[in-house]
């Protein structure tokens, strides 16, 4: 039986593309192993997937700031590399697919020691630190953005990001019912993660009186961010997060307000709805969301409002401008290269896998 090792962790963005690939890999006859951290968010998610064998290894976070843990984590990374190398010798997979994140570094290195081919995937416009460290040991790279493929050179190919098809099989009627909307106005969906969207949450709520006359506003505000005083506001519904109901929410959406995480951008691009992006600012991140958003803006696929320019007033103005430009945006989205990279990533896995 063919075997594949999947790896990636640190954020759900490093995990969800695997969920799109796993049914296809199972149908192709692969025995699927996942190597992740002992307590990272990938652990409960992947342990719950039927048919996936989970292996926990030690890992250290690759920080860009001063922390006493920076003195400890290199030893954890080395321990993880030893564990990963042993697992590679035990599992003997035909191929490894890495989605990045700090846990991927020891896994990719362990695969290289056993001469097991590795395909890495980079979601952002510029390679993250983990993928830069993995580059010498990977056979191929798949990327979401053309700029990233160019930066990584001959090893890389722009493929898009593997997306779960069920995200786009929802019902508009169920989505409207989920939020209590009648469907008489277009639906503005705001999504931005949890703590990373606090500023956008605040500005959107301040702008509600000027938005609900034109839109029904569905606000996915993040864990612990509900505002009790706004419950029952006509034309406004808030949820901390959506899981099984997300496809229905997307089906009901006419306009998107979002941060600019790479996986979310691919999902919204595939959805084909006009987008206003407010990227996570530099200084609070490595600036990847700013670059992601600018790449889509240059291609005519979205509008962008920088957080430092955002007030309730400028948010309303930018949303109305985006809505008025929706025909041009939707046309550009239809004509853009596919955002769903599932098919091509599966082909690349098959191309490099050892017989």
C-alpha positions in Angstrom: 0.0 0.0 0.0 1.2 3.5 -0.8 1.9 5.7 2.2 1.9 9.5 2.7 2.9 11.6 5.6 1.1 14.9 6.0 2.5 17.6 8.3 1.8 21.2 9.3 0.7 23.1 12.4 0.6 26.3 14.4 -2.6 27.7 12.8 -5.7 26.1 11.3 -4.5 27.6 8.0 -1.7 25.0 8.1 -4.3 22.3 8.7 -7.4 22.9 6.6 -5.8 22.3 3.2 -5.0 18.7 4.3 -8.7 18.2 4.9 -9.4 18.9 1.2 -6.7 16.4 0.1 -7.4 13.5 2.5 -10.6 12.2 0.7 -8.8 12.1 -2.6 -5.7 10.5 -1.1 -7.8 7.8 0.5 -9.6 7.2 -2.8 -6.2 6.8 -4.4 -5.3 4.1 -2.0 -2.9 5.9 0.3 -2.3 5.0 4.0 -2.3 8.4 5.6 -0.1 9.4 8.5 -0.1 12.9 10.1 2.9 14.2 12.1 2.1 17.1 14.3 2.8 18.5 17.7 1.7 17.0 21.0 -0.7 19.8 22.0 -1.1 22.1 18.9 -4.4 22.9 17.3 -3.7 20.4 14.6 -3.7 17.5 17.1 -7.4 17.4 18.0 -8.4 18.3 14.4 -6.5 15.6 12.7 -6.9 12.9 15.4 -10.7 13.2 14.7 -10.4 12.4 10.9 -11.3 8.8 10.2 -8.5 6.8 8.6 -5.7 9.2 9.6 -2.9 7.9 11.9 -1.6 10.7 14.1 2.0 10.9 15.4 3.0 13.5 17.9 6.5 15.0 18.0 8.1 17.8 19.9 8.3 21.1 18.2 9.5 24.7 18.9 8.0 27.9 17.7 10.1 29.9 15.3 9.8 33.4 16.8 10.9 36.7 15.4 10.8 38.4 18.8 12.8 38.1 22.1 11.5 35.4 24.4 13.3 33.2 27.0 11.7 30.2 25.2 13.9 31.0 22.2 16.7 29.4 24.2 14.7 26.2 24.8 12.9 25.7 21.5 16.0 24.9 19.4 16.4 21.8 21.5 12.8 20.9 21.1 13.2 21.3 17.3 16.2 19.0 17.4 14.3 16.4 19.5 11.5 16.6 17.0 13.9 16.0 14.1 15.2 12.9 15.8 11.6 11.7 16.4 10.6 12.5 12.8 13.6 10.7 11.4 12.7 7.6 13.4 9.1 7.8 12.2 10.2 8.1 8.6 12.3 4.9 9.0 9.3 3.2 10.6 6.5 4.4 8.3 8.6 4.4 5.1 6.2 6.7 3.2 6.3 7.2 -0.5 6.0 10.9 -0.2 5.6 13.8 2.4 3.3 16.8 1.9 4.1 19.7 4.2 1.8 22.7 4.7 4.3 24.6 6.8 4.3 25.9 10.4 7.0 25.2 12.9 6.3 21.5 13.3 7.0 21.0 9.6 10.7 21.8 9.9 11.9 18.7 11.8 9.5 16.5 9.7 10.8 17.7 6.4 14.4 17.3 7.6 13.7 13.8 8.8 12.2 12.9 5.4 15.3 14.3 3.7 17.6 12.1 5.8 15.7 9.0 4.5 15.6 10.4 0.9 11.8 10.6 1.0 10.6 13.3 -1.5 8.8 16.2 0.0 6.2 18.6 -1.5 5.9 21.9 0.5 3.0 24.3 0.1 3.2 28.0 0.8 0.0 30.0 1.1 1.3 33.5 1.5 2.9 35.8 -1.1 6.3 35.5 0.5 7.6 32.2 2.0 7.2 31.9 5.8 10.3 31.2 8.0 9.4 27.5 8.3 9.2 27.0 4.5 12.4 29.0 4.0 14.2 26.6 6.4 12.6 23.6 4.6 13.5 24.8 1.1 16.9 23.0 0.8 15.2 19.7 1.8 12.1 19.8 -0.4 11.8 18.4 -3.9 9.0 20.7 -5.0 7.0 23.7 -3.8 3.4 24.5 -4.6 2.3 28.1 -4.0 -0.9 30.1 -3.8 0.6 33.3 -5.3 2.5 33.7 -8.5 5.0 36.1 -6.8 5.9 33.3 -4.3 6.5 30.8 -7.0 8.8 33.3 -8.7 10.7 33.9 -5.5 11.2 30.2 -4.8 12.6 29.5 -8.3 12.7 26.4 -10.3 11.3 24.1 -7.6 8.1 26.1 -7.3 4.8 26.2 -9.2 1.7 28.3 -8.6 -1.2 25.9 -7.9 -3.7 27.7 -5.7 -4.7 26.2 -2.3 -6.5 22.9 -1.8 -10.1 23.8 -0.9 -12.8 21.7 0.6 -15.6 21.4 -2.0 -18.3 21.2 0.7 -17.6 24.9 1.6 -19.3 25.8 -1.7 -22.3 23.5 -1.6 -24.4 25.4 0.9 -27.9 26.7 0.6 -28.7 30.4 0.4 -32.1 29.8 2.0 -30.5 28.0 5.0 -27.9 30.7 5.3 -30.5 33.5 5.4 -32.5 31.5 8.0 -29.3 31.0 10.1 -29.0 34.7 10.5 -32.7 35.5 10.6 -32.6 37.6 7.4 -35.5 37.8 4.9 -33.4 38.1 1.8 -34.7 41.5 0.7 -31.3 43.1 1.1 -27.8 42.0 0.0 -25.9 40.2 2.7 -22.5 41.6 4.0 -20.5 38.9 5.6 -17.6 39.9 7.9 -15.1 37.3 8.8 -11.6 37.8 10.3 -10.7 35.2 12.8 -10.7 35.8 16.5 -8.3 38.3 18.2 -6.9 39.4 14.9 -10.1 41.2 13.9 -10.8 43.2 17.0 -10.3 46.6 15.3 -12.5 45.6 12.4 -15.2 44.3 14.7 -15.2 47.7 16.5 -15.4 49.8 13.3 -18.1 47.6 11.8 -20.3 47.9 14.9 -19.8 51.7 15.0 -20.8 51.8 11.3 -23.9 49.6 11.6 -26.5 52.4 11.6 -25.2 53.5 8.2 -24.9 49.9 6.8 -28.1 48.2 7.8 -30.2 50.4 5.5 -28.4 48.9 2.6 -27.3 45.5 3.8 -28.1 42.7 6.2 -24.9 42.3 8.1 -23.7 38.8 9.2 -20.8 39.3 11.6 -18.5 36.3 12.5 -16.7 38.1 15.3 -14.5 35.4 16.9 -14.4 33.6 20.2 -15.5 35.7 23.1 -16.3 38.8 21.0 -20.1 38.9 21.0 -21.6 42.2 21.9 -24.7 41.7 24.0 -26.0 45.2 23.5 -26.4 44.6 19.8 -28.5 41.4 20.1 -31.8 41.8 18.3 -30.5 44.8 16.1 -32.6 44.7 12.9 -30.4 43.7 9.9 -27.5 42.5 12.1 -26.6 39.0 13.3 -23.4 38.0 15.2 -21.9 34.6 15.8 -18.6 33.8 17.4 -17.7 31.2 14.7 -19.3 28.9 12.2 -18.3 25.3 11.4 -20.9 23.1 9.8 -23.1 26.2 9.0 -20.3 28.0 7.1 -21.2 26.7 3.6 -24.7 28.0 4.1 -23.4 31.4 5.3 -21.2 31.6 2.2 -24.0 30.7 -0.1 -26.0 33.6 1.4 -23.2 36.1 1.0 -23.2 39.0 -1.5 -20.3 41.1 -0.2 -17.3 40.0 1.9 -15.4 42.1 4.5 -12.4 40.2 5.7 -8.8 40.1 6.9 -6.3 38.8 4.2 -5.2 35.4 5.4 -4.2 33.4 2.4 -6.5 30.4 2.8 -9.5 32.7 3.4 -8.7 34.7 0.3 -8.6 31.5 -1.8 -12.0 30.5 -0.4 -13.5 33.9 -1.1 -11.9 34.1 -4.5 -13.4 30.7 -5.4 -16.8 32.0 -4.1 -16.6 34.8 -6.6 -18.0 37.5 -4.4 -16.7 41.1 -4.2 -14.3 41.6 -1.3 -13.1 44.5 0.8 -9.9 43.4 2.6 -8.4 44.9 5.7 -5.1 43.2 6.1 -3.5 42.6 9.5 -1.0 45.4 9.9 2.7 45.2 9.8 4.2 45.4 13.3 1.5 43.1 14.6 2.6 40.4 12.0 5.3 39.9 9.4 3.3 41.9 6.9 2.2 38.9 4.8 -1.5 39.9 4.8 -0.7 43.3 3.4 1.2 41.6 0.5 -1.5 39.1 0.0 -4.2 41.8 -0.3 -2.0 44.0 -2.6 -1.5 41.1 -5.0 -5.3 40.6 -5.3 -5.9 44.3 -5.7 -3.3 44.6 -8.5 -5.2 41.8 -10.3 -8.5 43.6 -9.9 -9.9 41.0 -7.6 -10.7 43.1 -4.5 -10.6 46.5 -2.8 -8.3 47.1 0.1 -8.5 49.4 3.2 -5.5 49.6 5.4 -6.2 49.3 9.1 -4.4 52.6 9.9 -6.8 54.3 7.5 -9.9 52.6 8.9 -12.6 54.5 10.9 -16.3 53.8 10.9 -16.6 56.5 8.2 -13.9 55.2 5.9 -15.2 51.7 6.4 -18.6 52.6 5.2 -17.2 54.5 2.2 -14.9 51.6 1.2 -17.8 49.1 1.5 -20.1 51.2 -0.6 -17.3 51.7 -3.2 -16.7 48.0 -3.3 -20.4 47.2 -3.7 -20.7 49.8 -6.5 -17.8 48.1 -8.3 -19.1 44.6 -7.9 -19.7 43.9 -11.6 -16.0 44.6 -12.4 -14.8 42.6 -9.4 -17.0 39.6 -10.2 -15.9 39.6 -13.8 -12.2 39.7 -12.8 -12.8 36.9 -10.2 -14.5 34.7 -12.9 -11.5 35.2 -15.3 -8.7 34.7 -12.7 -6.7 31.5 -12.5 -8.5 28.9 -10.3 -8.0 29.5 -6.6 -8.6 25.8 -5.8 -5.3 24.0 -6.1 -6.6 20.5 -5.0 -6.2 18.9 -8.4 -2.7 20.2 -9.2 -1.4 19.5 -5.7 -2.6 15.9 -6.0 -0.9 15.6 -9.4 2.4 17.0 -7.9 2.2 14.5 -5.0 1.8 11.6 -7.5 4.7 13.0 -9.7 7.3 13.0 -7.0 6.2 10.0 -4.9 8.6 7.1 -4.7 7.3 4.0 -6.4 
